[in-house]
Amino acid sequence: MKKLLWVIVAVLLLATFSDHPVLLPYKQQLYAKFNDTTHNAAQAKAEKALQTLANKLQEFGQTLGKGQQAELQKVSSNKAAVLEFQKTYCVERQFHPLFYGEPIAQVCNIIQSASGDL
């Protein structure tokens, strides 16, 4: 319990005196490191989510025709394509010439389940 109290006191002291000219460069380096780390973690998570989405769409596409499979592969190629497809055909419900009825509902459900991680 004492160690935790000392850690809290140390953090509060650093926060209080972090604008001091001697400590400011270290503070900026620390913030830059945290920023890089969080950016890299978020990017890795998004890439993994996109790969998982592509696998799910490819698995679903096995029951569809060749043209529909190619379209699903094109849609799952990058994050922008997925989000554009979701906006156009799932949210705005525009007509897609290759997917209609149950297949478009399934594709939208798959994209919706993975869109939180993108």
C-alpha positions, 0 to 999 in steps of 0.5 A: 500500500505504501508503494502505491502511495509513493507512486501516486505522489511521484506522478503528482509531483511530475505532473506539477513540475513537468512544465519546468524547462529542465523536465519539459524535453523529457515530458515531450519525449514521453508523450511522443513515445506514448503517442507512437505506441498507441498509434501502432497498436490501433493500426495493428488492431485495424489490420487484424480486423480487416483480415478477419473481415476478409476471411469471413466474407471469403467464407460466406462467398463460397456459397455465391457465384464467381462475380460475387466472390470477386466483388467481396474480395475487392470490397475487403481489400482495404478499410476505405472500400469496406466503409464505403460499401457499408455506407452506400449499400448497408446504411443508405440501402442503395441497390447493388447489382450483384447482391440483393435480398438475403446476400446483401443482408448477410454481407452487411451483418458481417461488415457490421460485426467487424466495423467497430474494430476498423 
